[in-house]
């Protein structure tokens, strides 16, 4: 019972100075405030459960809070014009190959080689979508028809690498008839949508503009990323990494500096005195292609370990230490603007466990945003001193508790002997 009471007392007495790092935020008092947890906070976590984080008001009184993933946002990307090229090789019903097209290092089309310059009876247009951030759902074709009506069926093929072309079976028409305009073409739903071929069935006025259109979609989850340089062993067979914090990482990525392919064991541990745990055996690779650099995908993880190691699983050593990128999902902290601001977000105290709070939240539009004031500090050495002083305090309390116990036993023994 005494230990439980002391633990509760220690939690109540926590102050901002008991934490290695602190960041100050202002906001509307009395409101429910939200802030995206800054990247620096993750770099100061000292517990596997990420519990060493607190919020204090201006009077250094603790404030309840919760942490949640950033809510998903629905948005519609703005229409974006795309590059297109007339390909006169379409007259023989063949498809362009990567050897017919000059591209840059990112896969963008620069020009079509060996063009005759003649206008084909049934034109074919090559469309470059590689510069788009999002996959389009349709294509708007603007035609300078000069007041003339036209009607032309079109066929669409698509490709990822300019070598293999897949047909989109939907029959569609571009047309201008009086005041009616049909200028939007549906596109296939595919991850291979990097290049399009738009084949006209017969001659028609040439397009002056092509514009990619997008459907409403959820915004991709935002991630933080930090790249850490590894230390290669003398024989080149191992590379060690120290992240110096317990990141809530969801994936790790090992980035080769040059073209290579090497099998490796991915290991982790929670302290330098622990044995290594093998996460998996993977192949790291990198090479260049017509579509750009091809490399291994990031590896999903569940461990929050600060220490990682790559060990070459084959005969070949690492020619250079790959960079290790750790990725974690951005999260936000929500707390009531209790007391007076500004409020201080503190982090980095291994003796401080997760705070159990129940904070009901209404609609997102009812939350006010907290604003970083620019005031922050981080003193990793101070946390070590504090932990040492707390150890001495715990030792003192243990000695006092033992003394009380011994005195109680002596008093009981004396009272018992006096009764006899």
C-alpha positions as CSV (number, residue, x, y, z in Angstrom):
1,X,0.0,0.0,0.0
2,X,2.8,2.4,0.8
3,X,4.5,1.8,-2.6
4,X,1.2,2.5,-4.4
5,X,0.7,5.8,-2.4
6,X,4.2,6.9,-3.1
7,X,3.8,6.2,-6.9
8,X,0.7,8.3,-7.0
9,X,2.4,11.1,-5.0
10,X,5.4,11.0,-7.4
11,X,3.1,11.3,-10.4
12,X,1.3,14.3,-8.9
13,X,4.6,16.1,-8.2
14,X,5.9,15.9,-11.8
15,X,6.9,19.2,-13.2
16,X,8.1,20.3,-16.7
17,X,11.7,20.4,-15.4
18,X,11.4,16.6,-14.8
19,X,11.4,16.1,-18.6
20,X,14.3,16.3,-21.0
21,X,12.4,18.2,-23.7
22,X,9.7,20.9,-23.7
23,X,7.8,22.8,-26.3
24,X,5.4,25.7,-25.5
25,X,2.0,26.3,-27.3
26,X,-0.6,29.0,-27.1
27,X,-4.3,28.6,-27.8
28,X,-7.8,29.7,-27.0
29,X,-8.4,29.2,-23.3
30,X,-11.4,27.0,-22.3
31,X,-11.5,25.3,-25.7
32,X,-10.6,21.8,-26.8
33,X,-7.1,22.3,-28.4
34,X,-5.3,20.1,-30.9
35,X,-1.8,20.1,-32.3
36,X,0.1,17.7,-34.5
37,X,2.9,16.2,-32.4
38,X,6.2,17.7,-33.6
39,X,8.9,15.5,-35.0
40,X,11.3,16.5,-32.2
41,X,9.0,14.9,-29.6
42,X,9.3,11.5,-31.2
43,X,13.1,11.9,-31.2
44,X,13.0,12.2,-27.3
45,X,10.9,9.2,-26.3
46,X,12.7,7.0,-23.8
47,X,10.0,4.4,-23.1
48,X,8.8,1.5,-25.3
49,X,5.2,2.4,-24.5
50,X,5.8,6.0,-25.5
51,X,4.3,7.1,-22.2
52,X,6.8,9.8,-21.3
53,X,4.8,12.7,-22.6
54,X,2.7,15.2,-20.6
55,X,0.9,18.6,-20.9
56,X,1.1,21.4,-18.3
57,X,-0.6,24.7,-18.1
58,X,1.2,28.0,-17.3
59,X,0.9,27.3,-13.5
60,X,2.7,23.9,-14.1
61,X,-0.5,22.0,-13.4
62,X,-1.0,18.8,-15.4
63,X,-3.7,18.8,-18.1
64,X,-5.5,15.6,-19.4
65,X,-4.9,14.7,-23.1
66,X,-5.3,12.0,-25.7
67,X,-3.2,11.0,-28.7
68,X,-4.9,9.9,-32.0
69,X,-4.1,9.4,-35.6
70,X,-4.7,12.4,-37.8
71,X,-8.2,12.2,-39.2
72,X,-8.5,11.4,-42.9
73,X,-9.3,14.3,-45.2
74,X,-11.5,14.0,-48.3
75,X,-10.3,16.2,-51.2
76,X,-10.4,16.5,-55.0
77,X,-7.1,17.2,-56.8
78,X,-7.2,20.1,-59.1
79,X,-7.3,19.3,-62.9
80,X,-3.9,19.2,-64.4
81,X,-2.8,19.6,-68.0
82,X,-0.7,16.7,-69.4
83,X,1.9,16.5,-72.3
84,X,0.8,14.7,-75.5
85,X,2.6,13.8,-78.7
86,X,1.3,12.9,-82.2
87,X,2.7,9.5,-83.2
88,X,2.5,8.9,-86.9
89,X,3.6,5.3,-86.5
90,X,0.0,4.5,-85.7
91,X,-0.9,4.2,-89.4
92,X,0.3,0.6,-89.5
93,X,-1.7,-0.3,-86.3
94,X,1.4,-1.0,-84.3
95,X,2.2,0.2,-80.8
96,X,5.2,2.4,-79.9
97,X,8.0,0.7,-78.0
98,X,10.4,2.1,-75.5
99,X,13.0,2.2,-78.3
100,X,10.8,4.6,-80.2
101,X,10.6,7.1,-77.4
102,X,13.1,9.2,-75.6
103,X,12.5,9.7,-71.9
104,X,14.2,11.4,-69.0
105,X,15.5,9.8,-65.8
106,X,12.0,10.0,-64.2
107,X,10.3,8.4,-67.1
108,X,8.8,11.5,-68.6
109,X,8.5,11.6,-72.4
110,X,10.9,14.0,-74.1
111,X,10.1,13.2,-77.8
112,X,9.1,10.5,-80.2
113,X,12.0,9.4,-82.4
114,X,12.0,9.1,-86.2
115,X,8.8,11.0,-86.9
116,X,8.0,11.7,-90.6
117,X,6.0,14.8,-89.9
118,X,3.1,13.7,-92.0
119,X,-0.5,13.9,-90.7
120,X,-1.9,10.4,-90.6
121,X,-5.4,9.7,-91.7
122,X,-6.3,8.2,-88.3
123,X,-4.1,10.0,-85.7
124,X,-2.7,8.4,-82.6
125,X,-1.6,10.5,-79.6
126,X,0.9,9.4,-76.9
127,X,0.0,11.0,-73.5
128,X,2.5,11.2,-70.6
129,X,0.9,10.9,-67.1
130,X,4.2,10.3,-65.2
131,X,4.3,13.9,-63.9
132,X,1.0,13.5,-62.0
133,X,1.0,13.0,-58.3
134,X,-2.5,11.2,-58.4
135,X,-4.0,8.7,-60.8
136,X,-6.6,10.4,-63.0
137,X,-10.1,9.1,-63.5
138,X,-10.8,10.8,-66.8
139,X,-9.2,12.9,-69.5
140,X,-10.7,16.1,-71.0
141,X,-9.7,16.7,-74.7
142,X,-10.0,20.3,-75.8
143,X,-10.3,20.6,-79.6
144,X,-10.1,23.8,-81.7
145,X,-12.8,22.8,-84.1
146,X,-13.2,26.4,-85.5
147,X,-16.9,26.1,-85.5
148,X,-17.0,22.9,-87.4
149,X,-18.9,19.9,-86.1
150,X,-17.1,16.5,-85.8
151,X,-17.7,13.1,-84.4
152,X,-14.9,10.5,-84.0
153,X,-14.8,7.2,-82.0
154,X,-11.5,6.7,-80.0
155,X,-9.8,3.7,-78.5
156,X,-7.5,3.9,-75.4
157,X,-4.5,1.7,-74.6
158,X,-2.4,2.2,-71.4
159,X,1.0,1.1,-70.3
160,X,3.4,1.3,-67.3
161,X,6.7,0.9,-69.1
162,X,6.0,1.8,-72.8
163,X,6.6,-1.8,-73.8
164,X,3.4,-3.6,-72.8
165,X,0.1,-2.0,-73.8
166,X,-3.3,-3.0,-72.4
167,X,-6.6,-2.1,-74.1
168,X,-9.4,-0.3,-72.3
169,X,-12.5,-2.0,-73.7
170,X,-14.9,0.9,-73.3
171,X,-15.9,2.5,-76.6
172,X,-16.0,6.3,-76.4
173,X,-16.6,9.2,-78.7
174,X,-15.2,12.8,-79.0
175,X,-17.7,15.1,-80.6
176,X,-18.9,18.7,-81.1
177,X,-22.4,19.0,-82.6
178,X,-24.1,22.4,-82.4
179,X,-24.0,23.5,-78.8
180,X,-23.3,20.0,-77.5
181,X,-19.7,19.0,-76.6
182,X,-18.5,15.5,-75.7
183,X,-14.9,16.0,-74.7
184,X,-14.3,13.9,-71.6
185,X,-13.1,10.3,-71.8
186,X,-13.2,7.8,-68.9
187,X,-9.9,6.1,-68.0
188,X,-9.3,2.6,-66.7
189,X,-8.8,2.1,-62.9
190,X,-5.2,0.7,-62.9
191,X,-1.9,1.2,-61.2
192,X,-0.3,0.8,-64.7
193,X,-1.7,4.2,-65.8
194,X,1.6,6.0,-66.7
195,X,1.2,6.4,-70.4
196,X,-1.8,6.5,-72.7
197,X,-2.4,5.9,-76.4
198,X,-5.4,7.7,-77.8
199,X,-6.3,6.3,-81.2
200,X,-8.8,8.2,-83.4
201,X,-10.8,6.0,-85.8
202,X,-10.6,8.6,-88.5
203,X,-9.4,12.1,-89.1
204,X,-10.6,14.9,-86.8
205,X,-9.5,18.4,-85.7
206,X,-6.4,18.1,-83.6
207,X,-6.5,18.6,-79.8
208,X,-5.1,21.8,-78.4
209,X,-5.1,20.7,-74.8
210,X,-5.4,17.5,-72.7
211,X,-6.3,17.8,-69.0
212,X,-6.3,15.0,-66.4
213,X,-9.3,15.0,-64.1
214,X,-9.5,13.3,-60.7
215,X,-12.2,11.9,-58.4
216,X,-12.6,12.9,-54.8
217,X,-10.3,10.7,-52.6
218,X,-9.0,10.3,-49.1
219,X,-5.8,12.1,-48.4
220,X,-2.9,9.6,-47.9
221,X,-1.8,9.2,-44.3
222,X,1.0,11.6,-43.5
223,X,4.3,10.1,-42.3
224,X,7.4,11.4,-40.7
225,X,10.7,10.0,-41.9
226,X,14.2,10.2,-40.5
227,X,17.2,8.7,-42.2
228,X,20.0,7.4,-40.0
229,X,23.5,6.6,-41.2
230,X,24.9,3.2,-40.3
231,X,28.2,2.0,-39.0
232,X,29.8,-0.7,-41.2
233,X,31.9,-3.4,-39.6
234,X,35.5,-4.0,-40.6
235,X,34.7,-7.0,-42.8
236,X,31.6,-5.2,-44.3
237,X,29.3,-8.0,-43.3
238,X,27.3,-6.0,-40.7
239,X,25.9,-2.5,-40.4
240,X,24.7,-1.1,-37.1
241,X,22.2,1.7,-36.5
242,X,21.3,3.6,-33.3
243,X,18.0,5.6,-33.6
244,X,18.6,7.0,-30.1
245,X,14.8,6.9,-29.3
246,X,11.8,4.6,-29.2
247,X,10.1,5.7,-32.4
248,X,6.5,4.4,-33.1
249,X,7.8,3.3,-36.5
250,X,5.6,1.3,-38.9
251,X,8.2,0.6,-41.5
252,X,12.0,0.7,-42.0
253,X,13.7,1.1,-45.3
254,X,17.4,0.4,-46.2
255,X,18.6,2.5,-49.1
256,X,21.4,1.3,-51.2
257,X,23.7,4.0,-52.6
258,X,24.3,2.3,-55.9
259,X,23.0,-0.6,-58.1
260,X,23.3,-3.8,-56.1
261,X,21.3,-6.8,-54.8
262,X,22.2,-8.3,-51.5
263,X,20.3,-10.7,-49.1
264,X,20.4,-9.6,-45.5
265,X,19.1,-10.4,-42.0
266,X,17.3,-7.5,-40.4
267,X,17.8,-7.5,-36.6
268,X,16.8,-5.3,-33.6
269,X,17.2,-5.1,-29.9
270,X,16.0,-2.7,-27.1
271,X,19.3,-2.2,-25.3
272,X,23.0,-2.7,-26.0
273,X,23.1,-5.5,-23.5
274,X,20.3,-7.5,-25.2
275,X,20.8,-10.3,-27.7
276,X,19.8,-9.5,-31.3
277,X,16.3,-10.6,-32.5
278,X,16.0,-11.5,-36.1
279,X,13.0,-9.6,-37.7
280,X,13.3,-11.3,-41.1
281,X,15.6,-12.2,-44.0
282,X,15.1,-9.8,-47.0
283,X,16.8,-8.9,-50.3
284,X,17.8,-5.3,-50.7
285,X,18.1,-4.3,-54.3
286,X,18.5,-1.2,-56.6
287,X,18.9,-0.7,-60.3
288,X,17.9,1.7,-63.0
289,X,15.2,1.1,-65.7
290,X,13.4,3.1,-68.3
291,X,10.8,4.0,-65.7
292,X,13.3,5.3,-63.2
293,X,15.0,3.7,-60.2
294,X,13.7,0.3,-59.1
295,X,14.3,-0.7,-55.5
296,X,12.9,-2.8,-52.7
297,X,9.8,-1.6,-50.8
298,X,10.0,-0.5,-47.2
299,X,9.6,-3.4,-44.6
300,X,6.7,-3.2,-42.2
301,X,7.7,-3.5,-38.5
302,X,6.0,-3.6,-35.1
303,X,9.1,-3.2,-32.9
304,X,9.9,0.2,-31.4
305,X,13.5,-0.9,-30.7
306,X,16.2,1.8,-30.9
307,X,19.0,-0.5,-32.1
308,X,19.0,-2.2,-35.5
309,X,21.5,-4.3,-37.5
310,X,21.8,-5.5,-41.1
311,X,23.9,-8.7,-41.5
312,X,24.8,-9.8,-45.0
313,X,23.3,-13.3,-45.5
314,X,25.4,-14.2,-48.5
315,X,29.1,-14.3,-49.3
316,X,29.2,-10.6,-50.6
317,X,29.7,-7.9,-48.0
318,X,28.1,-4.4,-48.1
319,X,30.1,-2.2,-50.4
320,X,28.8,0.8,-48.4
321,X,26.5,1.2,-45.4
322,X,22.9,1.7,-46.6
323,X,21.0,4.6,-45.1
324,X,18.2,3.4,-42.8
325,X,15.0,5.4,-43.1
326,X,12.4,4.9,-40.3
327,X,8.8,6.0,-41.0
328,X,6.0,6.6,-38.6
329,X,2.5,7.9,-39.0
330,X,1.8,11.5,-37.9
331,X,-0.4,11.9,-34.9
332,X,-2.1,14.7,-33.1
333,X,-2.5,15.5,-29.4
334,X,-5.8,16.9,-28.1
335,X,-6.2,18.6,-24.7
336,X,-8.6,21.0,-23.0
337,X,-7.4,24.6,-22.5
338,X,-7.6,24.2,-18.8
339,X,-6.2,26.9,-16.5
340,X,-4.2,29.7,-18.2
341,X,-2.0,29.4,-21.2
342,X,0.4,29.0,-22.7
343,X,0.7,25.2,-22.3
344,X,3.8,23.2,-22.3
345,X,4.2,19.8,-24.0
346,X,7.0,17.9,-22.3
347,X,8.6,14.6,-23.2
348,X,11.6,12.3,-22.3
349,X,11.3,10.8,-18.8
350,X,11.8,7.1,-18.5
351,X,10.3,7.0,-15.0
352,X,7.0,8.4,-16.2
353,X,4.4,5.9,-17.5
354,X,1.4,6.4,-19.9
355,X,-1.3,8.7,-18.6
356,X,-4.7,7.1,-18.4
357,X,-7.3,9.8,-19.4
358,X,-10.8,9.7,-20.9
359,X,-11.3,12.8,-23.0
360,X,-14.6,12.8,-25.0
361,X,-14.2,14.6,-28.3
362,X,-16.9,16.2,-30.4
363,X,-16.8,17.1,-34.1
364,X,-13.4,18.0,-35.6
365,X,-14.6,21.4,-36.5
366,X,-15.1,22.2,-32.8
367,X,-11.4,21.7,-32.1
368,X,-9.2,24.8,-31.9
369,X,-5.6,24.6,-33.1
370,X,-2.8,25.2,-30.7
371,X,0.1,27.3,-32.1
372,X,3.8,26.7,-31.4
373,X,5.2,29.9,-29.7
374,X,8.8,29.0,-30.7
375,X,9.9,28.4,-27.2
376,X,11.5,24.9,-26.7
377,X,14.3,23.1,-25.0
378,X,16.0,19.7,-24.9
379,X,18.6,18.6,-22.4
380,X,19.3,14.9,-22.6
381,X,22.0,15.1,-19.9
382,X,19.6,16.7,-17.5
383,X,17.3,13.7,-17.7
384,X,20.2,11.4,-16.6
385,X,20.9,13.6,-13.6
386,X,17.2,13.6,-12.7
387,X,17.1,9.8,-12.9
388,X,20.1,9.6,-10.6
389,X,18.5,12.0,-8.1
390,X,15.2,10.1,-8.2
391,X,17.1,6.9,-7.6
392,X,18.6,8.5,-4.5
393,X,15.2,9.6,-3.4
394,X,13.8,6.1,-3.9
395,X,16.7,4.7,-1.9
396,X,16.0,7.3,0.9
397,X,12.3,6.3,1.0
398,X,13.3,2.6,1.1
399,X,15.6,3.3,4.0
400,X,13.0,5.3,5.8
401,X,10.4,2.6,5.2
402,X,12.8,-0.1,6.5
403,X,13.5,2.0,9.6
404,X,9.8,2.4,10.3
405,X,9.3,-1.3,9.9
406,X,12.2,-2.1,12.2
407,X,11.1,0.4,14.8
408,X,7.5,-1.0,14.7
409,X,8.9,-4.5,15.3
410,X,11.1,-3.2,18.2
411,X,8.2,-1.3,19.7
412,X,6.0,-4.4,19.5
413,X,8.7,-6.6,21.1
414,X,9.2,-4.1,24.0
415,X,5.4,-3.8,24.6
416,X,5.1,-7.6,24.6
417,X,7.9,-8.0,27.1
418,X,6.5,-5.3,29.4
419,X,3.2,-7.1,29.5
420,X,4.9,-10.2,30.6
